[in-house]
Every structure is written in structure tokens, then in C-alpha cells.
């Protein structure tokens, strides 16, 4: 039997949704210790995915794409993530199922090859790289001539983007707020890409500058103030600004509350509604968590948790 624990991820921002210089997408993100998807899998005389999870269909589809003809697998979903909230559950579900088949039947495919097979990573490479290695990741997007459109991963057949930079994320505390609502996904998500892109090149340049000359050095130098400044600034730029503006007011209020309660930086992951804040000590993390939970309890509902970065990627072991 194979047991796989896959990380969630924060997608901090897409970089270039203008494409006038020949590439599109690109992104920055952080792999997280929790929430997780945990599955166990074994060879079987029938193929089944067992578990009460909204991610069940994604796993079933992934298994069909990589399972050798005439072979079968049974997958048990032991723990799953929230879907359509901005932490990458779709990619992790698909990769976990595909990797289980890969291990059980010794297919010797890499994580990136499996991602191509199951159709993940067509816009962002952060989820695939999080599964593969964890850490803080910047990916380089795709040639626009090959991708051909502004579109989310769910509507893209492009291969996962190349990783340009990967570094262990510091031992900072990350507060995650999961408001009781969902972010854009599927056709609505694709429609938003079509409506708001291309993003003005000036904003793309500012996002790029902020990532290269503020965010990346801050990770290397363990400078949480500089990192927090970059996170805060990016919320009002480029495609991320569009994502934030589409949110329920309570989601935007949670970002402000985290900043006012002591987070060095607070932002929204992907299309949300997950909001994250970063601090350097557990006491501050707990205080912010409690403040945000109180706010959600009196507005739209939801839950708040504290986690850290995952700097290893998925855990794959034989049980």
C-alpha cells in the first residue's frame, strides 16, 4: 500500500497577464504544511476511489489517465482539502492519485510528466512544484504562442511552467482564514480571464519588479518586513487587483484586519477567498487568528488556522 500526504499552497500572484513580450502567466507561491490531502492506495481487482469528498471525481479522472490497461487501483481518501477556495486542491488531488498509480505500478514517471498526463499546471506551476519540492517558488509561465490565450489551468492544455526560483521559506507563521464562500472556478474563472486581460504592461512591470527586487531577496535574507511589504503592495496591482476586487467585502475586510492586528503582510491566494497573513512568532499568530475568527463568526462565517511552510513537498511512503 502507498500513502501520500500532499501539501496545499498559496498562490500569491500571477505575474504577466499582458503577454506583449511573448510569455504569459508566471507566478509566485508558497507550499504549506496544512491543510493536506492524505490518501492511501493499493492494487485491486476493481478501480474505486472511496471517501466522502468533493475531490473524488478529480481523483477518478486522474487515475483513468495514467492507469495501465487491464490494471486496477483502490484509493482511500483519508483527509481532503477545501475545494475552490484558493489553496490548490484540484492539482493536489489529481497529482496524489496519479502518483499513487505511478508508485504501485512502477511507471517511473516524474511529477511533471504526471501533471501533463492529468492536465494540471497549465497556467500556474506553483501547485506542481509544491508537490514536487515545497518551499517558496517563482515560475516562468508559458510562451503565449504555445498557450494561445489568457486562461486558468482548468481551461489550459499547456505543460506546467518552468520553475525559475525555489528557496526554503523561513520559519514564519502563516495565518489562514477560510471565509465561508468560494472563489471563482471553472467557466466563471475562465470568463474573468477573458474579460480583464490583457493587464496593462506598466502594472505587469511593477509586479515583476516587486517580486524580483523585494520578495525574493526577502526570502533569502529572512526579512519578514520586506516580504510583508511586497505582499501588501501586490494586492493592488495587476491581475491580483482584479481578483481581490471580485471578492465579498468581508474577504477584503479580513485582509485589512490581519494587517491592523499585526501581520507584516496579508493577501489573498489565487481567486480566493482564502486570506493569509505572515508573522514571526506564535503569540502574534494566535492573536490574529482569534481576531479574524471573531470577525468571521459575526459576518459570513468560516474558520481560521495557523500553519507554516512545507519545504519538502509531498510525503510518499509505503505503508
C-alpha positions as CSV (number, residue, x, y, z in Angstrom):
1,X,0.0,0.0,0.0
2,X,1.1,3.6,-0.8
3,X,0.3,6.5,1.5
4,X,0.6,10.1,0.2
5,X,0.3,13.4,2.0
6,X,0.3,16.3,-0.3
7,X,0.7,20.0,0.6
8,X,-1.7,22.8,0.0
9,X,-0.3,26.0,-1.5
10,X,-0.7,29.8,-1.5
11,X,-0.7,31.4,-5.0
12,X,0.5,34.9,-4.2
13,X,0.1,36.4,-7.7
14,X,0.2,35.8,-11.4
15,X,2.9,37.9,-12.9
16,X,2.4,38.7,-16.6
17,X,-1.2,38.7,-17.9
18,X,-0.2,41.1,-20.7
19,X,1.9,38.7,-22.9
20,X,3.2,41.5,-25.2
21,X,6.8,40.2,-24.7
22,X,5.9,36.7,-25.7
23,X,5.2,35.0,-22.4
24,X,2.2,34.8,-20.2
25,X,1.3,33.8,-16.6
26,X,4.2,33.2,-14.3
27,X,3.6,33.3,-10.6
28,X,4.9,33.2,-7.1
29,X,3.7,30.9,-4.3
30,X,4.3,29.1,-1.0
31,X,3.8,25.4,-0.2
32,X,2.0,24.9,3.1
33,X,2.3,22.2,5.8
34,X,-1.5,22.2,6.1
35,X,-4.3,21.7,5.1
36,X,-3.4,18.4,3.4
37,X,-4.8,15.8,1.1
38,X,-4.0,12.3,2.5
39,X,-4.7,9.2,0.6
40,X,-3.8,5.5,0.7
41,X,-3.8,3.3,-2.3
42,X,-3.4,-0.4,-3.2
43,X,-3.7,-2.6,-6.2
44,X,-7.2,-4.1,-6.6
45,X,-9.5,-6.1,-8.8
46,X,-11.6,-3.0,-9.5
47,X,-10.9,0.7,-9.6
48,X,-12.6,2.7,-6.9
49,X,-12.0,6.0,-5.1
50,X,-13.5,5.7,-1.6
51,X,-14.4,8.7,0.5
52,X,-16.9,11.5,1.0
53,X,-15.0,14.2,-0.8
54,X,-15.8,16.8,-3.5
55,X,-12.4,15.9,-4.9
56,X,-13.3,12.3,-5.5
57,X,-14.2,12.9,-9.2
58,X,-10.8,14.6,-9.8
59,X,-9.0,11.6,-8.4
60,X,-11.1,9.2,-10.5
61,X,-10.3,11.2,-13.7
62,X,-6.6,11.3,-12.9
63,X,-6.5,7.5,-12.2
64,X,-8.1,6.8,-15.6
65,X,-5.4,8.9,-17.4
66,X,-2.4,7.0,-16.0
67,X,-3.6,3.5,-15.0
68,X,-2.1,0.8,-17.3
69,X,-4.7,-1.1,-19.3
70,X,-6.1,-4.1,-17.5
71,X,-4.9,-2.9,-14.1
72,X,-6.9,-1.6,-11.2
73,X,-6.4,0.5,-8.1
74,X,-8.4,1.3,-4.9
75,X,-7.8,4.7,-3.3
76,X,-9.0,5.7,0.1
77,X,-9.4,9.4,0.8
78,X,-8.3,9.8,4.5
79,X,-8.2,13.6,4.6
80,X,-9.1,16.2,2.0
81,X,-8.8,20.0,1.4
82,X,-11.5,22.6,0.9
83,X,-12.2,23.0,-2.9
84,X,-12.4,26.2,-4.9
85,X,-11.0,28.4,-2.0
86,X,-7.5,29.2,-3.4
87,X,-5.2,26.6,-1.9
88,X,-4.7,24.3,-4.9
89,X,-6.9,21.3,-4.0
90,X,-7.5,20.3,-7.7
91,X,-3.9,20.0,-8.5
92,X,-3.0,18.2,-5.3
93,X,-6.0,15.7,-5.7
94,X,-5.1,14.9,-9.3
95,X,-1.3,14.5,-8.6
96,X,-1.9,12.4,-5.4
97,X,-4.0,9.9,-7.3
98,X,-1.6,9.8,-10.3
99,X,1.5,9.4,-8.1
100,X,-0.2,6.6,-6.3
101,X,-0.7,4.7,-9.5
102,X,2.8,5.6,-10.6
103,X,4.3,4.1,-7.4
104,X,2.1,1.0,-7.3
105,X,2.8,0.0,-10.9
106,X,6.4,1.4,-11.2
107,X,5.6,3.6,-14.1
108,X,8.7,5.7,-13.4
109,X,7.1,8.9,-14.5
110,X,8.2,12.2,-13.0
111,X,5.8,14.6,-11.1
112,X,5.9,16.9,-14.1
113,X,5.1,14.1,-16.5
114,X,2.2,13.1,-14.4
115,X,1.0,16.7,-14.2
116,X,1.0,16.8,-18.0
117,X,-0.9,13.4,-18.2
118,X,-3.6,14.6,-15.8
119,X,-3.9,18.1,-17.3
120,X,-2.7,20.2,-14.3
121,X,-0.3,23.3,-14.2
122,X,-1.5,24.8,-17.5
123,X,-1.5,28.3,-16.0
124,X,0.4,28.1,-12.7
125,X,3.4,25.9,-12.0
126,X,3.2,26.6,-8.3
127,X,0.9,23.6,-7.4
128,X,3.0,21.1,-9.3
129,X,6.3,22.4,-7.8
130,X,4.7,22.4,-4.3
131,X,4.0,18.7,-4.7
132,X,7.5,18.1,-6.1
133,X,9.7,20.1,-3.7
134,X,7.8,22.5,-1.5
135,X,9.2,25.9,-0.5
136,X,8.8,29.4,-2.0
137,X,8.5,29.2,-5.7
138,X,8.6,31.5,-8.7
139,X,7.6,30.1,-12.1
140,X,8.3,31.5,-15.6
141,X,4.9,31.0,-17.2
142,X,4.4,29.9,-20.8
143,X,5.2,31.0,-24.4
144,X,2.0,32.8,-25.4
145,X,2.4,31.4,-28.9
146,X,2.0,27.9,-27.5
147,X,-0.7,28.6,-24.9
148,X,-2.6,30.9,-27.2
149,X,-4.9,32.5,-24.7
150,X,-5.4,34.1,-21.3
151,X,-6.9,31.2,-19.3
152,X,-6.8,29.4,-16.0
153,X,-5.3,25.9,-15.5
154,X,-8.8,24.3,-15.7
155,X,-9.1,25.6,-19.3
156,X,-5.5,25.3,-20.5
157,X,-3.6,22.3,-22.0
158,X,-0.2,23.9,-21.6
159,X,2.6,22.0,-19.8
160,X,3.5,23.1,-16.2
161,X,5.5,26.3,-16.2
162,X,9.3,26.1,-15.5
163,X,10.5,26.8,-12.0
164,X,12.8,29.8,-12.1
165,X,13.4,30.1,-8.4
166,X,12.9,27.8,-5.4
167,X,14.0,28.5,-1.8
168,X,13.1,27.2,1.6
169,X,10.5,29.6,3.1
170,X,11.6,30.9,6.5
171,X,10.2,29.6,9.8
172,X,7.5,32.2,9.8
173,X,3.9,31.6,10.9
174,X,1.1,31.8,8.3
175,X,-2.4,32.6,9.4
176,X,-5.0,31.2,7.0
177,X,-8.6,32.5,7.0
178,X,-11.1,30.4,5.1
179,X,-14.3,32.5,4.8
180,X,-17.5,30.5,4.2
181,X,-17.7,31.3,0.5
182,X,-16.0,30.1,-2.7
183,X,-13.7,31.7,-5.2
184,X,-14.3,31.8,-9.0
185,X,-13.7,28.5,-10.7
186,X,-14.4,26.6,-13.9
187,X,-16.3,28.6,-16.6
188,X,-16.7,31.7,-14.4
189,X,-12.9,31.7,-13.8
190,X,-12.2,31.4,-17.5
191,X,-14.7,34.2,-18.2
192,X,-12.9,36.5,-15.8
193,X,-9.5,35.9,-17.6
194,X,-11.2,36.8,-20.9
195,X,-12.7,40.0,-19.6
196,X,-9.8,41.6,-17.7
197,X,-6.8,40.5,-19.8
198,X,-4.5,41.9,-21.1
199,X,-3.4,43.7,-17.9
200,X,-1.6,47.0,-18.6
201,X,2.1,46.4,-19.2
202,X,3.0,49.1,-16.6
203,X,1.3,47.1,-13.8
204,X,3.0,43.8,-15.0
205,X,6.4,45.6,-14.8
206,X,5.7,46.8,-11.3
207,X,4.6,43.3,-10.1
208,X,7.8,41.8,-11.7
209,X,10.0,44.4,-10.1
210,X,8.3,43.8,-6.7
211,X,8.9,40.1,-6.9
212,X,12.4,40.2,-8.2
213,X,13.8,43.1,-6.1
214,X,11.7,42.9,-2.9
215,X,10.0,39.5,-2.4
216,X,12.8,37.1,-3.5
217,X,15.6,38.9,-1.6
218,X,13.4,39.0,1.5
219,X,13.1,35.2,1.4
220,X,16.8,34.7,1.0
221,X,17.7,37.3,3.7
222,X,14.9,36.2,6.1
223,X,13.5,39.7,6.1
224,X,9.8,39.5,7.1
225,X,9.2,43.2,6.9
226,X,10.3,43.4,3.3
227,X,8.3,40.3,2.4
228,X,5.2,41.7,4.1
229,X,5.6,45.0,2.3
230,X,5.7,43.1,-1.0
231,X,2.7,41.1,-0.2
232,X,0.7,44.1,0.8
233,X,1.7,46.1,-2.3
234,X,0.9,43.3,-4.8
235,X,-2.8,43.2,-3.7
236,X,-3.4,46.5,-5.5
237,X,-1.5,45.5,-8.7
238,X,-2.2,43.7,-12.0
239,X,-4.3,40.6,-12.1
240,X,-4.3,40.2,-8.3
241,X,-6.0,43.6,-8.0
242,X,-8.8,42.2,-10.2
243,X,-9.1,39.0,-8.2
244,X,-9.4,41.0,-4.9
245,X,-12.0,43.4,-6.3
246,X,-14.3,40.5,-7.1
247,X,-14.4,39.3,-3.6
248,X,-17.1,39.6,-0.9
249,X,-16.4,42.7,1.2
250,X,-15.8,40.5,4.2
251,X,-12.9,38.9,2.4
252,X,-11.3,42.2,1.8
253,X,-12.0,43.2,5.4
254,X,-10.1,40.2,6.7
255,X,-7.0,41.3,4.8
256,X,-7.3,44.7,6.4
257,X,-7.9,43.2,9.8
258,X,-4.9,41.0,9.6
259,X,-2.7,44.0,8.7
260,X,-4.1,46.1,11.5
261,X,-3.8,43.2,14.0
262,X,0.0,42.9,13.4
263,X,0.6,40.8,10.3
264,X,3.6,42.1,8.4
265,X,1.8,41.3,5.2
266,X,-1.7,40.0,4.3
267,X,-3.1,38.9,0.9
268,X,-5.4,36.7,-0.9
269,X,-4.4,33.4,-2.5
270,X,-5.4,32.8,-6.1
271,X,-9.0,33.6,-6.8
272,X,-9.7,33.4,-3.0
273,X,-11.4,33.5,-0.8
274,X,-8.5,32.3,1.4
275,X,-6.7,35.1,3.0
276,X,-3.2,34.7,4.5
277,X,-1.1,36.8,6.9
278,X,2.5,36.4,7.9
279,X,4.1,36.9,11.3
280,X,7.3,35.8,13.0
281,X,6.0,34.5,16.3
282,X,3.3,32.2,17.6
283,X,1.8,34.6,20.0
284,X,1.1,37.1,17.3
285,X,-0.3,34.4,15.1
286,X,-2.7,33.2,17.8
287,X,-3.9,36.7,18.5
288,X,-4.6,37.4,14.8
289,X,-6.3,34.1,14.4
290,X,-8.6,34.9,17.3
291,X,-9.4,38.4,16.0
292,X,-10.2,37.1,12.5
293,X,-12.3,34.2,13.8
294,X,-14.4,36.6,15.9
295,X,-14.9,38.7,12.8
296,X,-15.9,35.8,10.6
297,X,-18.3,34.5,13.3
298,X,-20.2,37.7,13.1
299,X,-20.2,38.1,9.3
300,X,-20.1,35.3,6.7
301,X,-18.7,32.5,8.8
302,X,-15.6,30.4,8.2
303,X,-12.6,29.1,10.0
304,X,-9.1,30.3,10.8
305,X,-5.9,28.3,11.3
306,X,-2.2,28.7,11.8
307,X,0.3,26.8,9.7
308,X,3.9,27.1,8.3
309,X,5.5,26.5,5.0
310,X,6.2,23.0,3.7
311,X,9.8,22.9,2.4
312,X,9.9,19.2,1.3
313,X,6.9,18.6,-1.0
314,X,4.6,15.6,-0.8
315,X,5.3,12.8,1.5
316,X,5.2,9.4,-0.3
317,X,5.8,6.2,1.6
318,X,4.9,2.5,1.5
319,X,2.6,1.6,4.4
